[in-house]
């Protein structure tokens, strides 16, 4: 009953706020574009910055009934990198607004949506359906300009909660450019909004930057690509297992506590005259 009430309150609060923030963002968009052109600034860079601010407002000012937590175990990096996160929910892209650095997505499905398509192109995001040569060329240019990339190695959201097969594009690009891979473990987003769901469910989300991996080898060597891919997937899998174990331990402790309380109450009732 409590969970149902919290879910109801979350949705009647979040979706109107989401709509309001989106409308305000669209209203400001023309002024941002006009100002950018007048000052002769880079349009794609300013649009990416505006998108990050939009995402930050949605996950920090309009939270999922619990603050989104960012944990950085990457060890730090002074150059643009390639982030490779697991992908469980449509809220996942918004989480990267937590990163205080310029970034762009290599993705596909948002380009199929007319409304999103316009801003994706303005922001200079990369449409992965255009093929490897396009991803390689555009990715190289963005990284050289100081912009990190976010590439979903699974290619789509997992519908089972289990990681799918990793594609090799992100790892080929890392070997081609020498940029580090930063595996990212996202925990809790599937509980908030699972694929196919419309209503949000209260849950805590963590976005965890794992230790950066320096690519070793060449783009022409398939074994080098497979090794880098396996390293990134193993790092995320290990982190997911750690959080699953914590969750299971917490649930077991809670069940034990409830059982102990019930037994104590029964014993007390028996001893009462």
C-alpha positions, 0 to 999 in steps of 0.5 A: 500500500505504501509503495503504491501510494509513493508510486502514485505521488511520484508520477503525478509530481514528476510527469507534469514537472517533466512537461513544464521543464521541457516546455520552458526548454523549448521556449528558451531554445530559439534565444540560445540559438540566436545568441550563439549565432550572434556571438559566433559561438559553436552551435553544437557545443552550446546545444550540448551544454543546454541539453546537459542543463536540461538533463541536470534539472530533470534528475537533480531538481526533479528527482526520482524521489531519491537523489541520483548518486554519482560515484567516480572510481575512474581515477580521473582523466585529463583528456576526453574519454569514451564512456561505455555504460550498461543500458536498462532504462530510457532514463539512462541518458539523462543520468549523464547530465551528472558529469561535469564535462562536455559529452555527446552520444553515439546512438540510434533510436532518438534520431528516429523521433522527429522532435529529438532528431532536430536537436540531436543533429544540432548537438552534433550527436552521432547516428550509429545507423550511418555505419562505422565510417561515419562513427569513426570520422565524427567520433574522432572529430568530437574527441579531438575537439575536447568532447567525450563520447557515450556509447551504449556497447549493448546497442539497446536497453536490456529487457531482462536486467542482464547485460547483453552482447557487447558490440565492438564499435566503442572499442574499435574507436578507442583503439583507433584514437588511443582514448581511454575506455571508462566503463560505467555501471548504472544501478537502479534505473530499471527499477525506476522505469523498466522497458515497456513501462510508462509509470515511474517506480520509486527507487535509488539510482547510482551511476558509477564510473569505473577505473579507466582502461587504456587501450592496448593494440591496434584497430586491425587486430580482432584479438585486441578489440575482443580483449578491450571489450571483455575488460570493460564488460567484466568491470561492469559485471563485477560492479553489478554483482557487488550491488546485487549481493548487497541488495540480497544481504540487505533483504535477508537481514530485513527478513531476519529482523521481521522474523525475529520481531514476530517471534519475540512478539509471539513469545511475549504473548505466550508469557502474558498471564 
